[in-house]
């Protein structure tokens, strides 16, 4: 599993795995206790794959930051998110030295470490991969399918024109 199907739902603790999409929202399963919840479209939901961390050079996807934490901890648990702010800031500075200290708050670091430890506890850290690498693997297949579809459309157009000319004669 990657971060594509992992959700953070505002007002609900923990992380959730997206299971099924419905007409009025979707069903998600808690990674903490395994309970399924129905979430409406009105809820404030964030896909972890869409979250980025501010750095001085731009934004870094959360998947890459979590991979850096996993590399630092040798895929083991990180420090607790309940540590004091100075400890959290020093730890995060080791993981991501160029993060923007003005725009990344201690509360953000607490969330990231809490999420990482949840995913690590479920054994999902080894499966973390940046979405860009996966989409790069899928791109050639999509390009081939797109070209094949364009070819079919191009083949059908001349045939349609020939029948229209035949009807005129």
Beta strands, then each sheet from edge to edge (+ up, - down):
strand 1: 6-9
strand 2: 16-21
strand 3: 25-30
strand 4: 36-40
strand 5: 45-47
strand 6: 52-54
strand 7: 59-61
sheet 1: 4+ 3- 2+ 1- 5+
sheet 2: 6+ 7-
end
